[in-house]
Amino acid sequence: MYQDDLKYTKTHEWVRLYKNQVARIGITDHGLEQFGAILFVDLPEVGSDHDQYDSFVLIEGDNMLSEIDLPLSGRILDVNEELNEDPSIINHDPYGDGWIVEIEIAHDYEIEHLMDYEEYQDYLKKGGDGEKD
């Protein structure tokens, strides 16, 4: 159930771009399959700065524990505090209420490194192994 208005990464994060250099970030359905049921999310601090591809959140599922990479450089503007109470929201609504963070984008040019819907679908058809470039 991927959405065509989003950008995607090879490590299965999605990015929804807003005006004023703001982006909301979450995990795709494909990425969630690897985790299974989400049990715990360790959210970053609001106001913290991160570079593109920095690990910014730790997620524990019943299949694996992994750090998730930030698709774009930026400052954390907001975190989804509801995940502290019910991390399974990500499983039930990964593109809506299951968002993880909102950031202020530091470098517009990094957006060019993200895939659009069609590119992501092609990537998945070719195996979509989650490896970074």
N, C-alpha and C positions, 0 to 999 in steps of 0.2 A: 504494500500500500504506500508506495513512494509518491511524493508530491512533486509536481513539475515546476513549482515556483521556488524551489530550494536549490542550493548548491550542495555538493557532496565531496567527500574526501575518500581516498583509497583506504583509509582506516575506518570508514563507515560512520563518520560524523556527518550531520546535516547542518546547514547554515541558512538561516532566514535573514535576508538583508533588509534593514529599515532605513529610513531617512536619517540624516544627521550622524552618519558613521556608526550606527548601532547595528549589531547583529545578535540574533538569538541562536543558540547552539544546543544540539541534542544528539542522540544516537539513532541510527537507522534501524529498520526492522531486521535487516541482515546482520548488523552488529549485535543486536539483541539475541539473535539465535545462538551466538557463541556463548553468551552469558547464562542463558536460561532465565529462571526467575531472579529478578534483582532483589537482593537482600539488604544491601547497604550502599550508600553513596557518601563519600567524604568530599564535601564541597569546598572550593577555594574561598579565600577571603575577598569580600567586596573591597575594591580599591587596589588590589594587587595587579601588577603588570606582568605580562607573559609574552614571550616570543612565539612566533608561529612554530608549531609542532612541539612546544613544551608540554610535558605532562602537567595537567592542571586539575584533574579529579581522579579519585580512586573509586572504582566500582567493584562490588562483590556480588556475584551471582551464584546460583547453586552449581554451576558448571565451571566457573573460573573467577579469579581475582585479577584485575588489570587496571593499569593507569590509562587514562584517555588523553589523547593529544589535542591541543587547541588548534583549530584549523587556521586561525588568523592571529597575528600579533595584536595585543590590545590590553586595555584595562578592564577588569571585571567591574561592571556597573551594578549587576544584580545576580543573585543566585536563587534558585527555586527552593525556598525553605520548606515547602511541602514535602520534598523528598526526604527530609530528616524524619518526618513522622511516618511516611508511607512511600518507601522507595519503589514499590511495585507500580506506582503511577506510570513509570517509564514503560513498563511492559504493556500496560493497558492503553496508553495514549502517547506514544513516543514523539509524535509530531505536534501535539497540542499541550496538554497539561504536564506532559513528561519532559518538557524542556529542562536544560540543566543550568545554563548561565546566559546572561546578556553581557556583551562587551562593547566598548568603544573601540572601533577599528583604528589601529595605528598606521597601517600602510595599505592604501587602496590597491596597489599593484599586486598584492598577495591574492586578491580575489581571483585573478587570472589563473591561479594554480588550482582552483577548485573546478570540479566537473559540474556541468548542467545535468538535467534529468536524463537526456538521451545518452550522454557520455557515461553516466553512472550505470545506466541499464546495460550498455555495451560492456563496461568493465565487469559487471556481475556475470554476464553471459560468458565471458572469457575466464571465469574462475574467481575473480575478485578476492584475491588472497589477503588483502589488508596490508600489504607491504608498502612502506613509504618509498618515495623516489630516492 
